């Protein structure tokens, strides 16, 4: 039987998947066989003929676990899953059995098993399988990941603890993520006073980093469901700034910052030509990640030729510039197996910022 841990969170985008990647990396330094399962998968993709959660795909591809992929996400929530369940087409006990059968196979195969939840403690309640319920069903000690903060984090954790305790799930640690480096110890100290009478260990996760928070060009392509043209090596670059190219060409160039994605209108031929030409210059290549060219009017033939010849990465979107810019600004990037810069950063920093021995001792 494997030593196991259930990674929950107080909500979306707290860094739960980042923690799963970190624990996988660190656990493999101590244990010979480390596995992963995400029992409930709300964000599914196709991969090698399977339809499974994107985090299961990430872990399988990153850590060479492809042979386990059919077991790594036993319940995948397709588009009409909730409607089918509420209409009586799906049965909670059948879904729970699928989870248990997959879990038991992995439990026997591995020495250490990471179980990733799906958002806050209540996610999955609509099908009778909340995160808290799944953690109890799998008899897995729980680590709750939360965003950095004091009052807001304490409130969110208490709200989640109520459901975990109702389901008799064993919450052992609060792991605080996205900490400000200069306030790390202070925040952890205050949080340690926020749960009197509870045997809840407080530990720090990663300090905030724009490397993890910001998207790659490949992610933008997936978000818009469009191909990225130009230099294929540029797709994994991390975008630190998104600019709307509405000013004159000179002002747009002067405003460029490190790793900038520029959203421009397809009729701005002079700006397309200028940025494409600058991409050949190393100093500007550091600033320009690529272009998102929006609008229904095609670029002129000569502009298109210069764009393609420059090899500058670009995405062509047949929508208004305003709509595209709003979509990009509201997006929250998720880590994928293509994001090698992010994954390398996680591996390197996990060894300095995540106390795996403290986590392991709790289990």
C-alpha positions as YAML, in Angstrom:
chain: A
units: angstrom
residues:
- id: 1
  name: UNK
  ca: [0.00, 0.00, 0.00]
- id: 2
  name: UNK
  ca: [1.32, 3.42, -0.96]
- id: 3
  name: UNK
  ca: [1.84, 6.37, 1.29]
- id: 4
  name: UNK
  ca: [-0.71, 8.81, -0.09]
- id: 5
  name: UNK
  ca: [-1.63, 12.49, 0.08]
- id: 6
  name: UNK
  ca: [-4.69, 14.36, -1.18]
- id: 7
  name: UNK
  ca: [-3.94, 17.85, -2.53]
- id: 8
  name: UNK
  ca: [-6.98, 20.09, -2.10]
- id: 9
  name: UNK
  ca: [-7.34, 23.86, -2.34]
- id: 10
  name: UNK
  ca: [-9.51, 26.72, -1.16]
- id: 11
  name: UNK
  ca: [-10.39, 27.57, -4.77]
- id: 12
  name: UNK
  ca: [-9.20, 27.71, -8.35]
- id: 13
  name: UNK
  ca: [-5.78, 29.02, -9.31]
- id: 14
  name: UNK
  ca: [-4.20, 28.63, -5.87]
- id: 15
  name: UNK
  ca: [-1.34, 26.57, -7.28]
- id: 16
  name: UNK
  ca: [-2.65, 23.07, -6.59]
- id: 17
  name: UNK
  ca: [-1.24, 21.60, -9.80]
- id: 18
  name: UNK
  ca: [2.07, 23.36, -9.20]
- id: 19
  name: UNK
  ca: [2.20, 21.66, -5.80]
- id: 20
  name: UNK
  ca: [1.43, 18.29, -7.36]
- id: 21
  name: UNK
  ca: [4.32, 18.75, -9.81]
- id: 22
  name: UNK
  ca: [6.58, 19.82, -6.93]
- id: 23
  name: UNK
  ca: [5.66, 16.85, -4.76]
- id: 24
  name: UNK
  ca: [6.14, 14.45, -7.66]
- id: 25
  name: UNK
  ca: [9.63, 15.87, -8.26]
- id: 26
  name: UNK
  ca: [10.60, 15.80, -4.59]
- id: 27
  name: UNK
  ca: [9.04, 12.43, -3.77]
- id: 28
  name: UNK
  ca: [10.92, 10.76, -6.63]
- id: 29
  name: UNK
  ca: [14.16, 11.75, -4.90]
- id: 30
  name: UNK
  ca: [13.15, 9.64, -1.88]
- id: 31
  name: UNK
  ca: [10.82, 6.94, -3.20]
- id: 32
  name: UNK
  ca: [11.48, 4.55, -6.08]
- id: 33
  name: UNK
  ca: [7.91, 4.50, -7.36]
- id: 34
  name: UNK
  ca: [5.71, 7.61, -7.29]
- id: 35
  name: UNK
  ca: [2.31, 7.78, -8.95]
- id: 36
  name: UNK
  ca: [-0.50, 10.26, -9.56]
- id: 37
  name: UNK
  ca: [-4.29, 10.24, -9.82]
- id: 38
  name: UNK
  ca: [-6.88, 12.97, -10.27]
- id: 39
  name: UNK
  ca: [-10.14, 11.20, -9.42]
- id: 40
  name: UNK
  ca: [-12.48, 13.95, -10.70]
- id: 41
  name: UNK
  ca: [-11.38, 15.76, -13.87]
- id: 42
  name: UNK
  ca: [-13.34, 18.89, -14.81]
- id: 43
  name: UNK
  ca: [-11.00, 20.16, -17.54]
- id: 44
  name: UNK
  ca: [-10.66, 17.43, -20.11]
- id: 45
  name: UNK
  ca: [-8.63, 17.11, -23.29]
- id: 46
  name: UNK
  ca: [-7.95, 14.44, -25.87]
- id: 47
  name: UNK
  ca: [-4.60, 12.67, -25.76]
- id: 48
  name: UNK
  ca: [-3.59, 9.41, -27.50]
- id: 49
  name: UNK
  ca: [-7.20, 8.38, -27.98]
- id: 50
  name: UNK
  ca: [-8.17, 9.11, -24.37]
- id: 51
  name: UNK
  ca: [-10.31, 11.90, -22.97]
- id: 52
  name: UNK
  ca: [-8.87, 12.83, -19.59]
- id: 53
  name: UNK
  ca: [-8.20, 15.81, -17.36]
- id: 54
  name: UNK
  ca: [-5.46, 18.17, -18.54]
- id: 55
  name: UNK
  ca: [-3.56, 17.82, -15.25]
- id: 56
  name: UNK
  ca: [-3.41, 14.05, -15.64]
- id: 57
  name: UNK
  ca: [-1.95, 14.58, -19.12]
- id: 58
  name: UNK
  ca: [0.56, 17.06, -17.71]
- id: 59
  name: UNK
  ca: [1.77, 14.65, -15.03]
- id: 60
  name: UNK
  ca: [1.86, 11.66, -17.39]
- id: 61
  name: UNK
  ca: [3.89, 13.46, -20.04]
- id: 62
  name: UNK
  ca: [6.20, 15.28, -17.63]
- id: 63
  name: UNK
  ca: [7.09, 12.27, -15.50]
- id: 64
  name: UNK
  ca: [6.84, 9.41, -17.98]
- id: 65
  name: UNK
  ca: [3.61, 7.93, -16.61]
- id: 66
  name: UNK
  ca: [1.76, 7.52, -19.92]
- id: 67
  name: UNK
  ca: [1.03, 3.85, -19.27]
- id: 68
  name: UNK
  ca: [-0.99, 4.89, -16.21]
- id: 69
  name: UNK
  ca: [-3.02, 7.54, -18.02]
- id: 70
  name: UNK
  ca: [-6.17, 5.37, -18.41]
- id: 71
  name: UNK
  ca: [-6.24, 5.14, -14.59]
- id: 72
  name: UNK
  ca: [-5.12, 8.65, -13.72]
- id: 73
  name: UNK
  ca: [-8.52, 10.31, -14.22]
- id: 74
  name: UNK
  ca: [-11.27, 7.71, -13.68]
- id: 75
  name: UNK
  ca: [-14.13, 10.26, -13.74]
- id: 76
  name: UNK
  ca: [-13.81, 12.84, -16.51]
- id: 77
  name: UNK
  ca: [-16.53, 15.49, -16.51]
- id: 78
  name: UNK
  ca: [-17.57, 15.91, -20.12]
- id: 79
  name: UNK
  ca: [-19.66, 18.88, -21.27]
- id: 80
  name: UNK
  ca: [-23.08, 17.47, -20.31]
- id: 81
  name: UNK
  ca: [-21.92, 15.37, -17.36]
- id: 82
  name: UNK
  ca: [-23.84, 17.32, -14.71]
- id: 83
  name: UNK
  ca: [-27.05, 17.30, -16.74]
- id: 84
  name: UNK
  ca: [-26.72, 13.57, -17.37]
- id: 85
  name: UNK
  ca: [-26.19, 12.91, -13.67]
- id: 86
  name: UNK
  ca: [-29.12, 15.03, -12.54]
- id: 87
  name: UNK
  ca: [-31.29, 13.37, -15.21]
- id: 88
  name: UNK
  ca: [-30.52, 9.97, -13.69]
- id: 89
  name: UNK
  ca: [-28.32, 8.74, -16.53]
- id: 90
  name: UNK
  ca: [-25.30, 8.36, -14.22]
- id: 91
  name: UNK
  ca: [-25.05, 6.81, -10.76]
- id: 92
  name: UNK
  ca: [-22.87, 8.08, -7.92]
- id: 93
  name: UNK
  ca: [-22.04, 4.57, -6.68]
- id: 94
  name: UNK
  ca: [-20.88, 3.54, -10.14]
- id: 95
  name: UNK
  ca: [-18.64, 6.62, -10.35]
- id: 96
  name: UNK
  ca: [-17.24, 5.96, -6.88]
- id: 97
  name: UNK
  ca: [-16.49, 2.37, -7.86]
- id: 98
  name: UNK
  ca: [-14.56, 3.58, -10.93]
- id: 99
  name: UNK
  ca: [-12.46, 5.81, -8.71]
- id: 100
  name: UNK
  ca: [-11.79, 3.05, -6.19]
- id: 101
  name: UNK
  ca: [-10.86, 0.50, -8.85]
- id: 102
  name: UNK
  ca: [-8.34, 2.84, -10.48]
- id: 103
  name: UNK
  ca: [-6.99, 3.95, -7.11]
- id: 104
  name: UNK
  ca: [-6.48, 0.39, -5.85]
- id: 105
  name: UNK
  ca: [-4.41, -0.55, -8.90]
- id: 106
  name: UNK
  ca: [-2.16, 2.50, -8.49]
- id: 107
  name: UNK
  ca: [-2.06, 2.04, -4.71]
- id: 108
  name: UNK
  ca: [-0.50, -1.41, -5.15]
- id: 109
  name: UNK
  ca: [1.90, -0.24, -7.86]
- id: 110
  name: UNK
  ca: [3.48, 2.74, -6.11]
- id: 111
  name: UNK
  ca: [5.27, 3.60, -2.87]
- id: 112
  name: UNK
  ca: [3.99, 7.18, -2.83]
- id: 113
  name: UNK
  ca: [0.74, 8.32, -4.46]
- id: 114
  name: UNK
  ca: [-0.30, 11.93, -5.10]
- id: 115
  name: UNK
  ca: [-4.06, 12.46, -5.34]
- id: 116
  name: UNK
  ca: [-5.05, 15.83, -6.78]
- id: 117
  name: UNK
  ca: [-8.45, 17.32, -6.07]
- id: 118
  name: UNK
  ca: [-10.42, 19.65, -8.33]
- id: 119
  name: UNK
  ca: [-10.70, 23.10, -6.81]
- id: 120
  name: UNK
  ca: [-12.23, 23.84, -3.39]
- id: 121
  name: UNK
  ca: [-13.54, 21.17, -1.04]
- id: 122
  name: UNK
  ca: [-17.07, 21.26, -2.45]
- id: 123
  name: UNK
  ca: [-16.21, 20.69, -6.11]
- id: 124
  name: UNK
  ca: [-17.91, 17.48, -7.23]
- id: 125
  name: UNK
  ca: [-20.75, 17.76, -4.73]
- id: 126
  name: UNK
  ca: [-23.28, 17.91, -7.56]
- id: 127
  name: UNK
  ca: [-22.46, 14.28, -8.43]
- id: 128
  name: UNK
  ca: [-22.13, 13.21, -4.79]
- id: 129
  name: UNK
  ca: [-18.33, 13.14, -4.92]
- id: 130
  name: UNK
  ca: [-16.95, 16.33, -3.41]
- id: 131
  name: UNK
  ca: [-13.21, 16.61, -2.88]
- id: 132
  name: UNK
  ca: [-13.81, 16.08, 0.82]
- id: 133
  name: UNK
  ca: [-15.83, 12.93, 0.11]
- id: 134
  name: UNK
  ca: [-13.17, 11.56, -2.25]
- id: 135
  name: UNK
  ca: [-10.38, 12.22, 0.27]
- id: 136
  name: UNK
  ca: [-12.32, 10.30, 2.91]
- id: 137
  name: UNK
  ca: [-13.20, 7.48, 0.49]
- id: 138
  name: UNK
  ca: [-9.51, 7.02, -0.40]
- id: 139
  name: UNK
  ca: [-8.41, 7.36, 3.23]
- id: 140
  name: UNK
  ca: [-5.89, 10.01, 2.22]
- id: 141
  name: UNK
  ca: [-4.51, 12.73, 4.51]
- id: 142
  name: UNK
  ca: [-5.30, 16.16, 3.07]
- id: 143
  name: UNK
  ca: [-3.11, 19.18, 2.35]
- id: 144
  name: UNK
  ca: [-5.10, 22.32, 1.55]
- id: 145
  name: UNK
  ca: [-3.35, 24.81, -0.74]
- id: 146
  name: UNK
  ca: [-4.39, 28.45, -0.38]
- id: 147
  name: UNK
  ca: [-3.38, 31.81, -1.79]
- id: 148
  name: UNK
  ca: [-1.20, 34.08, 0.30]
- id: 149
  name: UNK
  ca: [-3.05, 36.39, 2.66]
- id: 150
  name: UNK
  ca: [-4.08, 36.47, 6.29]
- id: 151
  name: UNK
  ca: [-7.75, 37.20, 6.91]
- id: 152
  name: UNK
  ca: [-8.93, 36.06, 3.50]
- id: 153
  name: UNK
  ca: [-6.92, 32.83, 3.68]
- id: 154
  name: UNK
  ca: [-8.11, 32.00, 7.19]
- id: 155
  name: UNK
  ca: [-11.73, 32.60, 6.16]
- id: 156
  name: UNK
  ca: [-11.39, 30.44, 3.03]
- id: 157
  name: UNK
  ca: [-9.70, 27.60, 4.90]
- id: 158
  name: UNK
  ca: [-12.35, 27.56, 7.65]
- id: 159
  name: UNK
  ca: [-15.06, 27.38, 5.00]
- id: 160
  name: UNK
  ca: [-13.37, 24.37, 3.41]
- id: 161
  name: UNK
  ca: [-12.55, 22.72, 6.73]
- id: 162
  name: UNK
  ca: [-16.26, 22.59, 7.58]
- id: 163
  name: UNK
  ca: [-16.95, 20.26, 4.65]
- id: 164
  name: UNK
  ca: [-13.83, 18.15, 5.15]
- id: 165
  name: UNK
  ca: [-14.77, 17.64, 8.79]
- id: 166
  name: UNK
  ca: [-18.38, 16.82, 7.85]
- id: 167
  name: UNK
  ca: [-17.04, 14.11, 5.53]
- id: 168
  name: UNK
  ca: [-14.63, 12.95, 8.25]
- id: 169
  name: UNK
  ca: [-11.63, 13.67, 6.03]
- id: 170
  name: UNK
  ca: [-8.25, 14.08, 7.70]
- id: 171
  name: UNK
  ca: [-6.82, 17.56, 6.98]
- id: 172
  name: UNK
  ca: [-3.26, 17.78, 8.26]
- id: 173
  name: UNK
  ca: [-1.59, 20.76, 6.60]
- id: 174
  name: UNK
  ca: [-2.28, 24.20, 5.18]
- id: 175
  name: UNK
  ca: [0.21, 25.02, 2.44]
- id: 176
  name: UNK
  ca: [0.30, 28.76, 1.67]
- id: 177
  name: UNK
  ca: [1.23, 29.62, -1.90]
- id: 178
  name: UNK
  ca: [2.19, 32.76, -3.86]
- id: 179
  name: UNK
  ca: [3.83, 34.37, -0.83]
- id: 180
  name: UNK
  ca: [5.60, 37.69, -1.02]
- id: 181
  name: UNK
  ca: [9.22, 36.95, -0.25]
- id: 182
  name: UNK
  ca: [9.59, 39.95, 2.07]
- id: 183
  name: UNK
  ca: [6.48, 38.99, 4.07]
- id: 184
  name: UNK
  ca: [6.77, 35.20, 3.95]
- id: 185
  name: UNK
  ca: [7.67, 34.55, 7.58]
- id: 186
  name: UNK
  ca: [5.27, 37.19, 8.90]
- id: 187
  name: UNK
  ca: [2.28, 35.80, 7.00]
- id: 188
  name: UNK
  ca: [3.04, 32.23, 8.02]
- id: 189
  name: UNK
  ca: [3.36, 33.31, 11.64]
- id: 190
  name: UNK
  ca: [-0.03, 35.05, 11.66]
- id: 191
  name: UNK
  ca: [-1.70, 32.14, 9.88]
- id: 192
  name: UNK
  ca: [-0.37, 29.85, 12.59]
- id: 193
  name: UNK
  ca: [-2.58, 31.75, 15.04]
- id: 194
  name: UNK
  ca: [-5.70, 31.53, 12.88]
- id: 195
  name: UNK
  ca: [-6.74, 27.96, 13.72]
- id: 196
  name: UNK
  ca: [-6.69, 27.61, 17.52]
- id: 197
  name: UNK
  ca: [-7.41, 24.15, 18.84]
- id: 198
  name: UNK
  ca: [-6.76, 22.44, 15.50]
- id: 199
  name: UNK
  ca: [-3.72, 20.20, 14.87]
- id: 200
  name: UNK
  ca: [-3.14, 21.89, 11.52]
- id: 201
  name: UNK
  ca: [0.45, 22.40, 10.41]
- id: 202
  name: UNK
  ca: [1.12, 25.62, 8.48]
- id: 203
  name: UNK
  ca: [3.79, 25.50, 5.79]
- id: 204
  name: UNK
  ca: [4.96, 27.79, 3.02]
- id: 205
  name: UNK
  ca: [4.67, 27.04, -0.67]
- id: 206
  name: UNK
  ca: [6.22, 29.05, -3.47]
- id: 207
  name: UNK
  ca: [6.92, 32.74, -3.33]
- id: 208
  name: UNK
  ca: [5.01, 34.64, -6.00]
- id: 209
  name: UNK
  ca: [6.70, 34.45, -9.41]
- id: 210
  name: UNK
  ca: [5.56, 35.95, -12.73]
- id: 211
  name: UNK
  ca: [7.18, 32.95, -14.42]
- id: 212
  name: UNK
  ca: [4.40, 30.75, -13.05]
- id: 213
  name: UNK
  ca: [1.62, 33.32, -13.24]
- id: 214
  name: UNK
  ca: [2.09, 34.43, -16.83]
- id: 215
  name: UNK
  ca: [1.07, 32.55, -20.01]
- id: 216
  name: UNK
  ca: [3.16, 31.20, -22.86]
- id: 217
  name: UNK
  ca: [2.43, 31.87, -26.52]
- id: 218
  name: UNK
  ca: [1.45, 28.22, -26.89]
- id: 219
  name: UNK
  ca: [-1.15, 28.72, -24.16]
- id: 220
  name: UNK
  ca: [-2.56, 31.75, -25.97]
- id: 221
  name: UNK
  ca: [-2.92, 29.66, -29.12]
- id: 222
  name: UNK
  ca: [-4.87, 27.03, -27.20]
- id: 223
  name: UNK
  ca: [-6.98, 29.68, -25.51]
- id: 224
  name: UNK
  ca: [-7.97, 31.15, -28.88]
- id: 225
  name: UNK
  ca: [-8.11, 27.67, -30.49]
- id: 226
  name: UNK
  ca: [-5.84, 28.88, -33.27]
- id: 227
  name: UNK
  ca: [-2.41, 27.87, -34.60]
- id: 228
  name: UNK
  ca: [0.76, 29.80, -33.79]
- id: 229
  name: UNK
  ca: [2.65, 30.65, -36.99]
- id: 230
  name: UNK
  ca: [6.33, 31.49, -37.25]
- id: 231
  name: UNK
  ca: [9.25, 30.32, -35.10]
- id: 232
  name: UNK
  ca: [8.16, 27.09, -33.31]
- id: 233
  name: UNK
  ca: [10.83, 27.60, -30.62]
- id: 234
  name: UNK
  ca: [9.09, 30.82, -29.61]
- id: 235
  name: UNK
  ca: [5.89, 29.11, -28.55]
- id: 236
  name: UNK
  ca: [7.19, 28.18, -25.10]
- id: 237
  name: UNK
  ca: [8.33, 31.71, -24.24]
- id: 238
  name: UNK
  ca: [6.63, 33.23, -21.22]
- id: 239
  name: UNK
  ca: [4.70, 36.44, -21.81]
- id: 240
  name: UNK
  ca: [5.34, 39.03, -19.10]
- id: 241
  name: UNK
  ca: [3.42, 41.90, -20.72]
- id: 242
  name: UNK
  ca: [0.50, 42.24, -23.13]
- id: 243
  name: UNK
  ca: [0.27, 45.51, -25.04]
- id: 244
  name: UNK
  ca: [-2.49, 46.83, -27.25]
- id: 245
  name: UNK
  ca: [-0.84, 48.24, -30.38]
- id: 246
  name: UNK
  ca: [-3.19, 51.17, -30.85]
- id: 247
  name: UNK
  ca: [-0.68, 54.03, -30.88]
- id: 248
  name: UNK
  ca: [1.70, 55.02, -33.65]
- id: 249
  name: UNK
  ca: [4.32, 52.48, -34.65]
- id: 250
  name: UNK
  ca: [7.08, 54.48, -32.95]
- id: 251
  name: UNK
  ca: [5.15, 54.76, -29.68]
- id: 252
  name: UNK
  ca: [4.35, 51.04, -29.69]
- id: 253
  name: UNK
  ca: [8.04, 50.24, -30.19]
- id: 254
  name: UNK
  ca: [9.13, 52.69, -27.48]
- id: 255
  name: UNK
  ca: [6.68, 51.10, -25.01]
- id: 256
  name: UNK
  ca: [7.94, 47.54, -25.51]
- id: 257
  name: UNK
  ca: [8.99, 45.76, -22.31]
- id: 258
  name: UNK
  ca: [10.66, 42.45, -21.65]
- id: 259
  name: UNK
  ca: [8.74, 39.55, -23.27]
- id: 260
  name: UNK
  ca: [5.82, 41.52, -24.69]
- id: 261
  name: UNK
  ca: [2.91, 40.14, -26.70]
- id: 262
  name: UNK
  ca: [1.41, 42.81, -28.95]
- id: 263
  name: UNK
  ca: [-2.25, 42.73, -29.99]
- id: 264
  name: UNK
  ca: [-2.73, 44.69, -33.21]
- id: 265
  name: UNK
  ca: [-5.37, 45.24, -35.87]
- id: 266
  name: UNK
  ca: [-4.85, 43.52, -39.23]
- id: 267
  name: UNK
  ca: [-5.16, 46.86, -41.07]
- id: 268
  name: UNK
  ca: [-2.07, 48.27, -39.28]
- id: 269
  name: UNK
  ca: [0.32, 47.28, -42.08]
- id: 270
  name: UNK
  ca: [3.02, 49.73, -41.02]
- id: 271
  name: UNK
  ca: [3.07, 48.31, -37.48]
- id: 272
  name: UNK
  ca: [3.10, 44.69, -38.69]
- id: 273
  name: UNK
  ca: [6.06, 45.49, -40.97]
- id: 274
  name: UNK
  ca: [7.91, 47.42, -38.25]
- id: 275
  name: UNK
  ca: [7.61, 44.70, -35.59]
- id: 276
  name: UNK
  ca: [8.41, 41.95, -38.07]
- id: 277
  name: UNK
  ca: [11.58, 43.77, -39.11]
- id: 278
  name: UNK
  ca: [12.64, 44.44, -35.53]
- id: 279
  name: UNK
  ca: [12.31, 40.76, -34.67]
- id: 280
  name: UNK
  ca: [15.58, 40.15, -36.54]
- id: 281
  name: UNK
  ca: [17.45, 42.35, -34.03]
- id: 282
  name: UNK
  ca: [18.48, 40.41, -30.86]
- id: 283
  name: UNK
  ca: [17.72, 43.31, -28.49]
- id: 284
  name: UNK
  ca: [14.17, 43.55, -29.81]
- id: 285
  name: UNK
  ca: [13.70, 39.80, -30.01]
- id: 286
  name: UNK
  ca: [14.08, 39.77, -26.22]
- id: 287
  name: UNK
  ca: [11.21, 42.24, -26.01]
- id: 288
  name: UNK
  ca: [8.88, 40.77, -28.64]
- id: 289
  name: UNK
  ca: [7.34, 37.37, -27.86]
- id: 290
  name: UNK
  ca: [4.96, 37.61, -30.79]
- id: 291
  name: UNK
  ca: [1.86, 39.17, -32.30]
- id: 292
  name: UNK
  ca: [-1.86, 38.55, -32.09]
- id: 293
  name: UNK
  ca: [-3.29, 40.04, -35.29]
- id: 294
  name: UNK
  ca: [-7.02, 40.65, -34.95]
- id: 295
  name: UNK
  ca: [-9.66, 41.87, -37.38]
- id: 296
  name: UNK
  ca: [-11.57, 40.73, -40.44]
- id: 297
  name: UNK
  ca: [-9.56, 42.75, -42.99]
- id: 298
  name: UNK
  ca: [-6.55, 40.84, -44.37]
- id: 299
  name: UNK
  ca: [-3.10, 42.37, -44.17]
- id: 300
  name: UNK
  ca: [-1.71, 43.58, -47.48]
- id: 301
  name: UNK
  ca: [0.14, 41.05, -49.62]
- id: 302
  name: UNK
  ca: [3.56, 42.64, -49.03]
- id: 303
  name: UNK
  ca: [2.95, 42.96, -45.27]
- id: 304
  name: UNK
  ca: [1.99, 39.30, -45.09]
- id: 305
  name: UNK
  ca: [5.14, 38.34, -46.97]
- id: 306
  name: UNK
  ca: [7.35, 40.36, -44.60]
- id: 307
  name: UNK
  ca: [5.50, 38.87, -41.62]
- id: 308
  name: UNK
  ca: [6.08, 35.30, -42.80]
- id: 309
  name: UNK
  ca: [9.69, 35.90, -43.87]
- id: 310
  name: UNK
  ca: [10.59, 37.37, -40.48]
- id: 311
  name: UNK
  ca: [9.59, 34.12, -38.69]
- id: 312
  name: UNK
  ca: [8.08, 36.21, -35.90]
- id: 313
  name: UNK
  ca: [5.50, 34.09, -33.99]
- id: 314
  name: UNK
  ca: [1.95, 35.29, -34.61]
- id: 315
  name: UNK
  ca: [-1.67, 34.25, -34.25]
- id: 316
  name: UNK
  ca: [-4.31, 35.42, -36.70]
- id: 317
  name: UNK
  ca: [-7.74, 36.01, -35.14]
- id: 318
  name: UNK
  ca: [-10.87, 36.94, -37.08]
- id: 319
  name: UNK
  ca: [-12.43, 38.93, -34.25]
- id: 320
  name: UNK
  ca: [-12.28, 42.50, -33.00]
- id: 321
  name: UNK
  ca: [-9.12, 43.71, -31.35]
- id: 322
  name: UNK
  ca: [-11.08, 44.76, -28.27]
- id: 323
  name: UNK
  ca: [-12.62, 41.31, -27.80]
- id: 324
  name: UNK
  ca: [-9.29, 39.57, -28.23]
- id: 325
  name: UNK
  ca: [-7.47, 41.90, -25.84]
- id: 326
  name: UNK
  ca: [-10.18, 41.44, -23.18]
- id: 327
  name: UNK
  ca: [-9.99, 37.65, -23.52]
- id: 328
  name: UNK
  ca: [-6.23, 37.68, -23.04]
- id: 329
  name: UNK
  ca: [-6.33, 40.01, -20.03]
- id: 330
  name: UNK
  ca: [-9.00, 37.93, -18.26]
- id: 331
  name: UNK
  ca: [-7.30, 34.59, -18.83]
- id: 332
  name: UNK
  ca: [-5.48, 32.66, -16.12]
- id: 333
  name: UNK
  ca: [-2.74, 30.43, -17.50]
- id: 334
  name: UNK
  ca: [-2.57, 26.75, -16.55]
- id: 335
  name: UNK
  ca: [0.67, 24.79, -16.75]
- id: 336
  name: UNK
  ca: [0.98, 22.25, -19.57]
- id: 337
  name: UNK
  ca: [3.64, 19.75, -20.55]
- id: 338
  name: UNK
  ca: [4.89, 22.16, -23.24]
- id: 339
  name: UNK
  ca: [5.76, 24.81, -20.65]
- id: 340
  name: UNK
  ca: [9.31, 23.59, -20.09]
- id: 341
  name: UNK
  ca: [10.56, 26.90, -18.67]
- id: 342
  name: UNK
  ca: [7.87, 26.80, -16.00]
- id: 343
  name: UNK
  ca: [8.40, 23.12, -15.22]
- id: 344
  name: UNK
  ca: [12.15, 23.60, -14.89]
- id: 345
  name: UNK
  ca: [11.53, 26.56, -12.58]
- id: 346
  name: UNK
  ca: [9.20, 24.47, -10.41]
- id: 347
  name: UNK
  ca: [11.71, 21.64, -10.09]
- id: 348
  name: UNK
  ca: [14.57, 23.98, -9.21]
- id: 349
  name: UNK
  ca: [12.65, 26.08, -6.69]
- id: 350
  name: UNK
  ca: [10.72, 23.23, -5.07]
- id: 351
  name: UNK
  ca: [13.94, 22.01, -3.51]
- id: 352
  name: UNK
  ca: [14.45, 25.37, -1.80]
- id: 353
  name: UNK
  ca: [10.91, 26.49, -0.94]
- id: 354
  name: UNK
  ca: [8.89, 23.30, -0.30]
- id: 355
  name: UNK
  ca: [9.60, 21.37, 2.91]
- id: 356
  name: UNK
  ca: [9.01, 17.85, 1.61]
- id: 357
  name: UNK
  ca: [10.38, 16.17, 4.72]
- id: 358
  name: UNK
  ca: [7.76, 17.98, 6.84]
- id: 359
  name: UNK
  ca: [5.02, 16.90, 4.43]
- id: 360
  name: UNK
  ca: [6.28, 13.33, 4.31]
- id: 361
  name: UNK
  ca: [6.47, 13.14, 8.10]
- id: 362
  name: UNK
  ca: [2.79, 14.13, 8.38]
- id: 363
  name: UNK
  ca: [1.74, 11.17, 6.25]
...
